[in-house]
Amino acid sequence: MSQGLTIIVSIVVVLTFVLAIGRKFKISSRYERKPRTLNSWSALDKGIDPTEEIQS
């Protein structure tokens, strides 16, 4: 029983440590990319109709 409890406590400590480091350094945000220009696909996502001509 005590060996199982030790394993569970160890797993919780390791997961807490990994999540704390991940939040501090924001590792996942390195791989998120935003489009540099507004193309027809991203315009549709923002509700802009790309078939309408833009009047300057």
C-alpha atoms as a printed R data frame, in Angstrom:
   type eleno elety resid chain resno       x      y       z
1  ATOM     1    CA   MET     A     1   0.000  0.000   0.000
2  ATOM     2    CA   SER     A     2   2.749  2.460   0.895
3  ATOM     3    CA   GLN     A     3   4.629  1.707  -2.342
4  ATOM     4    CA   GLY     A     4   1.538  2.560  -4.418
5  ATOM     5    CA   LEU     A     5   1.048  5.775  -2.453
6  ATOM     6    CA   THR     A     6   4.694  6.703  -3.036
7  ATOM     7    CA   ILE     A     7   4.303  6.177  -6.779
8  ATOM     8    CA   ILE     A     8   1.132  8.296  -6.932
9  ATOM     9    CA   VAL     A     9   2.735 11.115  -4.936
10 ATOM    10    CA   SER     A    10   5.811 10.992  -7.189
11 ATOM    11    CA   ILE     A    11   3.653 11.216 -10.319
12 ATOM    12    CA   VAL     A    12   1.739 14.191  -8.909
13 ATOM    13    CA   VAL     A    13   4.983 15.995  -8.000
14 ATOM    14    CA   VAL     A    14   6.503 15.394 -11.446
15 ATOM    15    CA   LEU     A    15   3.342 16.535 -13.266
16 ATOM    16    CA   THR     A    16   3.141 19.661 -11.125
17 ATOM    17    CA   PHE     A    17   6.796 20.435 -11.855
18 ATOM    18    CA   VAL     A    18   6.355 19.921 -15.616
19 ATOM    19    CA   LEU     A    19   3.228 22.088 -15.760
20 ATOM    20    CA   ALA     A    20   4.915 24.854 -13.742
21 ATOM    21    CA   ILE     A    21   7.900 24.918 -16.093
22 ATOM    22    CA   GLY     A    22   5.629 24.832 -19.149
23 ATOM    23    CA   ARG     A    23   3.676 27.842 -17.930
24 ATOM    24    CA   LYS     A    24   6.781 29.790 -16.965
25 ATOM    25    CA   PHE     A    25   8.551 29.416 -20.306
26 ATOM    26    CA   LYS     A    26   5.403 29.125 -22.478
27 ATOM    27    CA   ILE     A    27   7.029 26.442 -24.590
28 ATOM    28    CA   SER     A    28   3.927 25.734 -26.674
29 ATOM    29    CA   SER     A    29   3.613 29.360 -27.837
30 ATOM    30    CA   ARG     A    30   6.833 29.019 -29.866
31 ATOM    31    CA   TYR     A    31   5.070 26.798 -32.349
32 ATOM    32    CA   GLU     A    32   1.898 28.840 -32.746
33 ATOM    33    CA   ARG     A    33   2.030 30.956 -35.863
34 ATOM    34    CA   LYS     A    34  -0.192 33.790 -36.998
35 ATOM    35    CA   PRO     A    35  -0.653 34.657 -40.671
36 ATOM    36    CA   ARG     A    36   1.483 37.604 -41.689
37 ATOM    37    CA   THR     A    37  -0.895 38.874 -44.347
38 ATOM    38    CA   LEU     A    38  -4.654 38.734 -44.683
39 ATOM    39    CA   ASN     A    39  -5.315 36.270 -47.476
40 ATOM    40    CA   SER     A    40  -8.710 35.104 -48.721
41 ATOM    41    CA   TRP     A    41  -8.807 32.162 -46.308
42 ATOM    42    CA   SER     A    42  -8.064 34.231 -43.218
43 ATOM    43    CA   ALA     A    43 -10.410 36.953 -44.458
44 ATOM    44    CA   LEU     A    44 -13.247 34.419 -44.481
45 ATOM    45    CA   ASP     A    45 -12.369 33.451 -40.903
46 ATOM    46    CA   LYS     A    46 -12.745 37.080 -39.850
47 ATOM    47    CA   GLY     A    47 -16.059 37.500 -41.696
48 ATOM    48    CA   ILE     A    48 -14.667 39.510 -44.612
49 ATOM    49    CA   ASP     A    49 -15.975 38.620 -48.069
50 ATOM    50    CA   PRO     A    50 -12.881 38.340 -50.313
51 ATOM    51    CA   THR     A    51 -14.996 38.645 -53.483
52 ATOM    52    CA   GLU     A    52 -15.876 42.261 -52.738
53 ATOM    53    CA   GLU     A    53 -13.402 44.754 -54.131
54 ATOM    54    CA   ILE     A    54 -11.709 47.009 -51.633
55 ATOM    55    CA   GLN     A    55 -12.275 50.662 -52.510
56 ATOM    56    CA   SER     A    56  -9.385 52.971 -51.734
